[in-house]
């Protein structure tokens, strides 16, 4: 998985913050979806790697319950976990036991479940 993530980092478009991120979403049937962060001059108009990959899976016909695991890497030696906007999307579109793996550029891997990343979610249950 590390080689896929490293390769994807080259496709990231980060002219402003210079913080490239890549994500691979693995579905339960083995299909993979790839995403990178894409920045624009208006930060809200860009997209994070995690949502880019997750929304591609949704656009391809997958739904809640189909995600097996999420992998994320940035070009740093620090752990890289989803921002809170991505955590909200992941919480809404993935089961709570889905594993989220943070891969550092020096091959360290840290993992958490969606429940651990989103301990107090606002979700469809609140509507």
Secondary structure, DSSP 8 states (H G I E B T S, - for coil): -HHHHHHHHTT-B-TTT---EEEEEEETTS-EEEEE-B--SSGGGSB-HHHHHHHHHHHTT--TT-EEEEEEEESSSS-----HHHHHHHHHHS-TT-EEEEE-TTS-EEEEEHHHH-TT---GGG-
